[in-house]
Amino acid sequence: MNKEKLISYLEENGIEEIEELKVKNDLVVLRLFYDFDEDEIKAATAYANDEESDEESDEWNDEYYLPYLNDVAVDNVGSIIEDSFEEFDIEGQFASYDVDKENSDYCEFIAAFFEKDSDYDLDEIIDELNL
């Protein structure tokens, strides 16, 4: 698997920051950061305001604004990662961390990319790396 080409592909498709966590011959584990653009932030704000008028309330953040951003990030990053499987004829798994109030301008992911028919499990990899 060509790690450099994979990382370039992810960057070209909207993943702003990528950190290598583990690299083996048939496995690449990356920490990815998806940065929300201005339109996504505005859309999340508009949605949350439609549902709850008090922007200072926990409900506004926890029930509407942050979940909206999480959904956007998972949809976009998931699509990019799945396209990379096809592009490089590989398989993989990914997990996202929930967006939090203090850092709501990005969403963090852990992604494992591996050769087809490999026997890797993302949960085991995360445990092994103490993440």
N, CA, C and O of each residue as an XYZ file, in Angstrom:
524
protein
N       0.853     -1.175      0.000
C       0.000      0.000      0.000
C       0.897      1.236      0.000
O       1.870      1.313      0.750
N       0.558      2.183     -0.839
C       1.365      3.392     -0.946
C       0.806      4.466     -0.011
O      -0.170      5.146     -0.330
N       1.449      4.601      1.144
C       1.007      5.537      2.184
C       0.984      6.969      1.675
O       0.031      7.701      1.938
N       2.012      7.376      0.954
C       2.099      8.757      0.479
C       0.955      9.098     -0.466
O       0.362     10.172     -0.367
N       0.643      8.186     -1.382
C      -0.460      8.426     -2.317
C      -1.795      8.478     -1.584
O      -2.655      9.296     -1.912
N      -1.969      7.615     -0.603
C      -3.201      7.607      0.186
C      -3.367      8.932      0.924
O      -4.442      9.531      0.886
N      -2.325      9.388      1.589
C      -2.394     10.647      2.337
C      -2.645     11.816      1.385
O      -3.447     12.699      1.690
N      -1.973     11.831      0.244
C      -2.208     12.891     -0.746
C      -3.655     12.888     -1.214
O      -4.270     13.944     -1.361
N      -4.190     11.708     -1.446
C      -5.586     11.590     -1.877
C      -6.527     12.174     -0.823
O      -7.445     12.924     -1.153
N      -6.300     11.835      0.428
C      -7.150     12.348      1.505
C      -7.056     13.868      1.592
O      -8.070     14.547      1.752
N      -5.840     14.400      1.487
C      -5.647     15.857      1.548
C      -6.329     16.559      0.377
O      -6.959     17.602      0.552
N      -6.200     15.985     -0.811
C      -6.813     16.574     -2.004
C      -8.336     16.575     -1.926
O      -8.998     17.350     -2.616
N      -8.881     15.715     -1.095
C     -10.333     15.584     -1.001
C     -10.926     16.211      0.257
O     -12.075     15.931      0.601
N     -10.167     17.049      0.942
C     -10.751     17.854      2.006
C     -10.351     17.534      3.428
O     -10.854     18.161      4.360
N      -9.457     16.573      3.625
C      -8.973     16.304      4.976
C      -7.780     17.232      5.211
O      -6.737     17.088      4.572
N      -7.942     18.175      6.126
C      -6.963     19.247      6.300
C      -5.682     18.810      7.010
O      -4.584     19.182      6.597
N      -5.820     18.032      8.059
C      -4.665     17.681      8.886
C      -4.646     16.172      9.088
O      -5.658     15.575      9.455
N      -3.499     15.563      8.850
C      -3.366     14.109      8.945
C      -2.116     13.783      9.750
O      -1.040     14.329      9.505
N      -2.277     12.886     10.714
C      -1.157     12.455     11.557
C      -1.024     10.935     11.439
O      -1.999     10.207     11.623
N       0.175     10.465     11.136
C       0.427      9.026     11.055
C       0.548      8.463     12.468
O       1.321      8.968     13.281
N      -0.221      7.414     12.754
C      -0.155      6.773     14.061
C       0.576      5.439     14.012
O       1.288      5.078     14.949
N       0.396      4.707     12.914
C       1.047      3.406     12.772
C       1.112      3.077     11.286
O       0.133      3.239     10.557
N       2.275      2.614     10.853
C       2.444      2.229      9.459
C       3.174      0.895      9.421
O       4.254      0.741      9.991
N       2.560     -0.067      8.735
C       3.182     -1.362      8.462
C       3.019     -1.616      6.971
O       2.414     -0.813      6.261
N       3.546     -2.708      6.508
C       3.462     -3.039      5.089
C       2.029     -3.037      4.567
O       1.753     -2.495      3.496
N       1.123     -3.644      5.325
C      -0.255     -3.804      4.857
C      -1.263     -3.013      5.688
O      -2.466     -3.262      5.602
N      -0.777     -2.053      6.498
C      -1.650     -1.291      7.392
C      -1.150      0.144      7.547
O       0.038      0.388      7.760
N      -2.091      1.087      7.433
C      -1.802      2.494      7.716
C      -2.902      2.994      8.645
O      -4.086      2.924      8.315
N      -2.500      3.503      9.814
C      -3.457      4.054     10.776
C      -3.182      5.550     10.888
O      -2.055      5.975     11.143
N      -4.238      6.337     10.692
C      -4.099      7.789     10.667
C      -5.087      8.455     11.608
O      -6.195      7.964     11.824
N      -4.663      9.579     12.161
C      -5.577     10.485     12.862
C      -5.891     11.583     11.848
O      -4.986     12.203     11.288
N      -7.173     11.814     11.622
C      -7.622     12.790     10.636
C      -8.417     13.885     11.327
O      -9.148     13.626     12.283
N      -8.273     15.092     10.844
C      -9.056     16.212     11.362
C      -9.839     16.826     10.208
O      -9.267     17.246      9.202
N     -11.151     16.868     10.374
C     -12.014     17.505      9.384
C     -12.390     18.881      9.909
O     -13.057     18.998     10.938
N     -11.964     19.922      9.204
C     -12.269     21.296      9.597
C     -13.561     21.734      8.920
O     -13.709     21.614      7.704
N     -14.494     22.241      9.719
C     -15.756     22.719      9.171
C     -15.539     24.039      8.452
O     -14.803     24.903      8.930
N     -16.182     24.192      7.299
C     -16.094     25.472      6.608
C     -17.197     26.404      7.110
O     -18.076     25.999      7.871
N     -17.131     27.636      6.676
C     -18.063     28.662      7.147
C     -19.516     28.283      6.851
O     -20.396     28.509      7.681
N     -19.768     27.713      5.679
C     -21.135     27.327      5.315
C     -21.672     26.224      6.225
O     -22.848     26.236      6.589
N     -20.820     25.279      6.589
C     -21.256     24.199      7.484
C     -21.568     24.733      8.874
O     -22.539     24.306      9.499
N     -20.757     25.657      9.361
C     -21.004     26.278     10.674
C     -22.315     27.066     10.638
O     -23.121     26.979     11.563
N     -22.521     27.831      9.567
C     -23.762     28.606      9.432
C     -24.978     27.689      9.365
O     -26.005     27.976      9.979
N     -24.870     26.596      8.627
C     -25.989     25.657      8.508
C     -26.305     25.014      9.855
O     -27.473     24.855     10.207
N     -25.278     24.648     10.604
C     -25.492     24.056     11.931
C     -26.144     25.065     12.866
O     -27.037     24.717     13.638
N     -25.699     26.305     12.795
C     -26.277     27.363     13.627
C     -27.738     27.600     13.259
O     -28.592     27.715     14.138
N     -28.022     27.672     11.971
C     -29.401     27.892     11.522
C     -30.305     26.745     11.963
O     -31.418     26.977     12.435
N     -29.833     25.516     11.812
C     -30.621     24.362     12.235
C     -30.894     24.416     13.735
O     -32.031     24.234     14.168
N     -29.859     24.665     14.522
C     -30.022     24.719     15.980
C     -30.959     25.855     16.380
O     -31.771     25.692     17.291
N     -30.857     27.003     15.709
C     -31.743     28.129     16.011
C     -33.194     27.819     15.662
O     -34.108     28.268     16.354
N     -33.412     27.056     14.597
C     -34.778     26.648     14.240
C     -35.387     25.756     15.308
O     -36.594     25.798     15.551
N     -34.550     24.949     15.943
C     -35.037     23.980     16.922
C     -35.091     24.538     18.342
O     -35.954     24.156     19.132
N     -34.172     25.437     18.659
C     -34.058     25.977     20.027
C     -33.537     27.403     19.924
O     -32.465     27.637     19.366
N     -34.288     28.351     20.460
C     -33.942     29.764     20.264
C     -32.799     30.260     21.152
O     -32.148     31.248     20.812
N     -32.546     29.608     22.260
C     -31.527     30.078     23.204
C     -30.164     29.461     22.890
O     -29.886     28.324     23.271
N     -29.312     30.226     22.186
C     -27.988     29.726     21.797
C     -27.087     29.430     22.985
O     -26.100     28.708     22.839
N     -27.393     29.958     24.132
C     -26.575     29.735     25.324
C     -26.968     28.461     26.072
O     -26.272     28.050     27.001
N     -28.063     27.843     25.680
C     -28.545     26.680     26.432
C     -27.752     25.422     26.077
O     -27.221     25.291     24.974
N     -27.690     24.513     27.033
C     -27.051     23.216     26.784
C     -27.802     22.452     25.705
O     -27.193     21.770     24.881
N     -29.119     22.567     25.713
C     -29.929     21.855     24.715
C     -29.564     22.307     23.302
O     -29.448     21.475     22.402
N     -29.381     23.610     23.095
C     -29.034     24.143     21.774
C     -27.751     23.481     21.270
O     -27.681     23.031     20.126
N     -26.740     23.426     22.137
C     -25.460     22.808     21.766
C     -25.549     21.294     21.677
O     -25.178     20.704     20.662
N     -26.036     20.669     22.732
C     -25.953     19.214     22.866
C     -26.963     18.451     22.019
O     -26.698     17.318     21.616
N     -28.099     19.046     21.749
C     -29.152     18.340     21.015
C     -29.214     18.702     19.535
O     -29.725     17.923     18.730
N     -28.700     19.875     19.168
C     -28.885     20.339     17.793
C     -27.586     20.735     17.091
O     -27.240     20.170     16.054
N     -26.872     21.702     17.654
C     -25.696     22.251     16.978
C     -24.583     21.213     16.812
O     -24.151     20.945     15.691
N     -24.123     20.636     17.902
C     -23.008     19.680     17.839
C     -23.376     18.401     17.088
O     -22.568     17.924     16.292
N     -24.569     17.821     17.310
C     -24.929     16.637     16.519
C     -24.997     16.917     15.012
O     -24.637     16.064     14.201
N     -25.456     18.104     14.648
C     -25.492     18.474     13.229
C     -24.071     18.458     12.656
O     -23.829     17.885     11.593
N     -23.138     19.092     13.368
C     -21.749     19.107     12.908
C     -21.166     17.700     12.847
O     -20.453     17.365     11.901
N     -21.465     16.870     13.853
C     -20.994     15.482     13.827
C     -21.487     14.763     12.582
O     -20.719     14.080     11.906
N     -22.775     14.920     12.280
C     -23.348     14.250     11.108
C     -22.674     14.710      9.818
O     -22.373     13.895      8.946
N     -22.438     16.013      9.698
C     -21.769     16.551      8.509
C     -20.373     15.941      8.371
O     -19.993     15.492      7.290
N     -19.620     15.927      9.456
C     -18.251     15.401      9.413
C     -18.231     13.919      9.063
O     -17.447     13.489      8.217
N     -19.091     13.138      9.711
C     -19.119     11.695      9.448
C     -19.527     11.424      8.004
O     -18.944     10.562      7.348
N     -20.522     12.151      7.506
C     -20.938     11.968      6.112
C     -19.805     12.305      5.146
O     -19.514     11.533      4.232
N     -19.171     13.450      5.348
C     -18.130     13.891      4.418
C     -16.870     13.037      4.499
O     -16.346     12.600      3.475
N     -16.390     12.802      5.701
C     -15.174     11.999      5.854
C     -15.443     10.546      5.459
O     -14.607      9.908      4.820
N     -16.600     10.032      5.838
C     -16.957      8.669      5.452
C     -16.946      8.485      3.949
O     -16.454      7.478      3.442
N     -17.486      9.452      3.242
C     -17.508      9.393      1.785
C     -16.091      9.425      1.203
O     -15.776      8.666      0.288
N     -15.248     10.298      1.732
C     -13.860     10.397      1.262
C     -13.115      9.086      1.525
O     -12.409      8.585      0.650
N     -13.271      8.537      2.717
C     -12.582      7.296      3.067
C     -13.076      6.140      2.202
O     -12.275      5.355      1.694
N     -14.386      6.036      2.036
C     -14.925      4.956      1.209
C     -14.467      5.085     -0.240
O     -14.185      4.078     -0.889
N     -14.389      6.304     -0.751
C     -13.867      6.504     -2.106
C     -12.407      6.075     -2.201
O     -11.974      5.565     -3.235
N     -11.647      6.280     -1.125
C     -10.235      5.869     -1.139
C     -10.108      4.345     -1.210
O      -9.156      3.832     -1.798
N     -11.055      3.622     -0.618
C     -11.022      2.159     -0.697
C     -11.083      1.721     -2.156
O     -10.331      0.851     -2.595
N     -11.985      2.340     -2.887
C     -12.143      2.002     -4.298
C     -10.931      2.460     -5.111
O     -10.435      1.733     -5.972
N     -10.469      3.663     -4.828
C      -9.342      4.244     -5.570
C      -8.076      3.391     -5.442
O      -7.343      3.224     -6.417
N      -7.816      2.853     -4.247
C      -6.573      2.126     -3.989
C      -6.778      0.621     -3.820
O      -5.836     -0.102     -3.497
N      -8.004      0.152     -4.036
C      -8.336     -1.271     -3.918
C      -7.914     -1.822     -2.550
O      -7.217     -2.832     -2.449
N      -8.364     -1.122     -1.508
C      -8.057     -1.492     -0.127
C      -9.352     -1.532      0.672
O     -10.432     -1.266      0.145
N      -9.229     -1.865      1.932
C     -10.354     -1.845      2.860
C      -9.953     -0.998      4.058
O      -8.820     -0.525      4.148
N     -10.889     -0.813      4.971
C     -10.553     -0.069      6.171
C     -11.736      0.140      7.078
O     -12.852     -0.299      6.800
N     -11.468      0.813      8.159
C     -12.480      1.156      9.152
C     -12.122      2.527      9.709
O     -10.957      2.926      9.719
N     -13.151      3.244     10.174
C     -12.873      4.532     10.804
C     -13.852      4.769     11.933
O     -14.935      4.185     11.980
N     -13.446      5.640     12.842
C     -14.298      6.047     13.959
C     -14.097      7.537     14.166
O     -13.014      8.074     13.933
N     -15.163      8.194     14.608
C     -15.064      9.628     14.883
C     -15.202      9.876     16.371
O     -15.832      9.107     17.097
N     -14.606     10.957     16.798
C     -14.818     11.460     18.153
C     -15.857     12.564     18.044
O     -15.821     13.355     17.101
N     -16.775     12.629     18.990
C     -17.802     13.661     18.952
C     -17.178     15.046     19.054
O     -16.225     15.266     19.801
N     -17.736     15.967     18.290
C     -17.335     17.369     18.373
C     -17.715     17.875     19.757
O     -18.809     17.588     20.243
N     -16.819     18.627     20.398
C     -17.170     19.178     21.713
C     -17.295     20.697     21.644
O     -16.837     21.338     20.698
N     -17.923     21.247     22.662
C     -18.207     22.693     22.695
C     -16.949     23.540     22.554
O     -16.955     24.553     21.855
N     -15.886     23.133     23.208
C     -14.667     23.936     23.227
C     -13.931     23.925     21.890
O     -13.206     24.868     21.571
N     -14.112     22.874     21.117
C     -13.407     22.740     19.834
C     -14.389     22.371     18.729
O     -14.237     21.340     18.075
N     -15.378     23.201     18.527
C     -16.438     22.853     17.580
C     -16.133     23.273     16.143
O     -17.029     23.269     15.300
N     -14.892     23.631     15.855
C     -14.545     23.998     14.484
C     -13.934     22.830     13.704
O     -13.600     22.976     12.528
N     -13.787     21.673     14.357
C     -13.261     20.495     13.668
C     -13.791     19.221     14.329
O     -14.329     19.242     15.436
N     -13.617     18.110     13.604
C     -13.971     16.791     14.133
C     -12.780     15.868     13.895
O     -12.153     15.905     12.836
N     -12.481     15.049     14.882
C     -11.322     14.151     14.823
C     -11.771     12.727     14.505
O     -12.807     12.266     14.983
N     -10.974     12.044     13.693
C     -11.239     10.662     13.294
C      -9.973      9.833     13.460
O      -8.858     10.350     13.402
N     -10.170      8.544     13.665
C      -9.098      7.560     13.561
C      -9.503      6.637     12.418
O     -10.631      6.145     12.380
N      -8.585      6.408     11.493
C      -8.891      5.562     10.345
C      -7.774      4.552     10.136
O      -6.590      4.879     10.223
N      -8.174      3.322      9.860
C      -7.223      2.262      9.540
C      -7.479      1.826      8.101
O      -8.611      1.523      7.724
N      -6.429      1.799      7.314
C      -6.498      1.373      5.925
C      -5.630      0.129      5.798
O      -4.500      0.105      6.286
N      -6.156     -0.904      5.144
C      -5.390     -2.134      5.032
C      -5.720     -2.866      3.749
O      -6.740     -2.621      3.104
N      -4.816     -3.781      3.397
C      -5.001     -4.579      2.194
C      -6.261     -5.433      2.327
O      -6.635     -5.845      3.425
N      -6.902     -5.688      1.198
C      -8.103     -6.527      1.215
C      -7.772     -7.889      1.813
O      -6.668     -8.411      1.660
N      -8.757     -8.438      2.491
C      -8.655     -9.747      3.147
C      -7.675     -9.765      4.314
O      -7.276    -10.839      4.765
N      -7.284     -8.596      4.808
C      -6.472     -8.537      6.026
C      -7.391     -8.701      7.223
O      -8.596     -8.466      7.135
N      -6.814     -9.100      8.329
C      -7.614     -9.364      9.526
C      -7.314     -8.320     10.596
O      -6.742     -8.639     11.638
N      -7.701     -7.072     10.337
C      -7.496     -6.000     11.303
C      -8.837     -5.546     11.851
O      -9.859     -5.599     11.165
N      -8.814     -5.099     13.099
C     -10.009     -4.576     13.751
C      -9.660     -3.227     14.374
O      -8.714     -3.125     15.154
N     -10.419     -2.203     14.032
C     -10.105     -0.850     14.497
C     -10.113     -0.748     16.016
O      -9.251     -0.081     16.588
N     -11.061     -1.389     16.677
C     -11.102     -1.332     18.144
C      -9.826     -1.898     18.762
O      -9.297     -1.343     19.726
N      -9.338     -2.998     18.208
C      -8.096     -3.591     18.712
C      -6.901     -2.672     18.446
O      -6.009     -2.545     19.284
N      -6.891     -2.038     17.282
C      -5.805     -1.111     16.946
C      -5.815      0.079     17.901
O      -4.764      0.494     18.389
N      -6.997      0.625     18.167
C      -7.127      1.763     19.083
C      -6.643      1.378     20.477
O      -5.939      2.150     21.127
N      -7.022      0.181     20.936
C      -6.556     -0.293     22.247
C      -5.033     -0.443     22.268
O      -4.374     -0.035     23.224
N      -4.491     -1.026     21.215
C      -3.044     -1.241     21.129
C      -2.277      0.084     21.160
O      -1.194      0.166     21.739
N      -2.841      1.110     20.540
C      -2.183      2.418     20.484
C      -2.526      3.307     21.677
O      -2.072      4.448     21.763
N      -3.334      2.774     22.598
C      -3.765      3.518     23.795
C      -4.427      4.853     23.458
O      -4.124      5.883     24.059
N      -5.325      4.812     22.497
C      -6.028      6.038     22.091
C      -7.360      6.159     22.801
O      -8.090      7.127     22.584
